[in-house]
Amino acid sequence: MTSASAALPQQPGRTKAFLRLVMIEHSVFALPFAYIAALTAMFTLDENIHWGRLLLVTVCMVGLRTFAMAVNRIIDREIDARNPRTAQRELVTGAMSVKHAWTGALIALAVFLGSAALLNPLCLALAPVAVIPMVVYPYGKRFTNFPQAILGIAQAMGPIGGWLAITGEWSWDAVILGLAVGIWIGGFDLIYACQDVDTDRETGVMSVPARFGIPAAIWGARACHAVTTALLVWYAVATDAGAFFWLGLLIVGGAFVYEHTIVRPHDLSRLNRAFFSTNGFIGISLFVCALIDLLVRGLTV
């Protein structure tokens, strides 16, 4: 090996590059709420945890999210190349080829459809419905100032699917939780989009911050999270949740207040803390409280 070749940076393997491309660790945002729905459905069904179905729910969620993120990165690669914040993404730098990204996306889609088929016929029948907003979302910023609304619809599928996976039947309780999740994620994506406002305006990318300004986006996020809190309260009442779930809601409410205290229209310096740390904490803490609540109320491991 020559000194020149030794000085070249090592390219990650294809699998590692793909996992970085889809930010696999961000599954933490959606998985806890799918688990809450699935475990509540199990409690309603027979008060027993069905580990096989819970595993399939996990595979479904990760498979669909992986497909969605890969497609998002593929469709947005030219936009990403024009944005300094995203110019180091794998499809822009060449660490991952479009062909290999599509291969990974299609494998993830096959995993999602296969696990849905193993759950029950209704899950398989509705699986294509869940895929549609995942593909539409990356195009949203090209035709609407409200792409976060499409993202919210996509994310709302998780809890609804988690409940369907267990019972094979439609549940309006799961819809309430799904709406809470969708509006929550749409809200914090409004905050996240604020860091790209100048680039979005220059490149013609459409978003709430680019069209209406950062203050409007921050206030929109606050409104979304107020609605999220109200929907979570509604879900707690609808499912006769116990004290530990209500404790979780207090924690979530406190986290929302903290998030909107550290991110202000004229101070985005702690945006990443609000987006990654706080929202990850919200999902995990509510799941832990919901699980304890169900176990206390009689859910059998």
Secondary structure by P-SEA (a helix, b strand, c coil): cccccccccccccaaaaaaaaaccccccccaaaaaaaaaaaaaaccccccaaaaaaaaaaaaaaaaaaaaaaaaaaaaaaaacccccccccccccccaaaaaaaaaaaaaaaaaaaaaccaaaaaaccccccccccccccccccccaaaaaaaaaaaaaaaaaaaccccccaaaaaaaaaaaaaaaaaaaaaaccaaaaaaaaccccccccccaaaaaaaaaaaaaaaaaaaaaaaaaacccaaaaaaaaaaaaaaaaaaaaccccccccccccccaaaaaaaaaaaaaaaaaaaaacccc
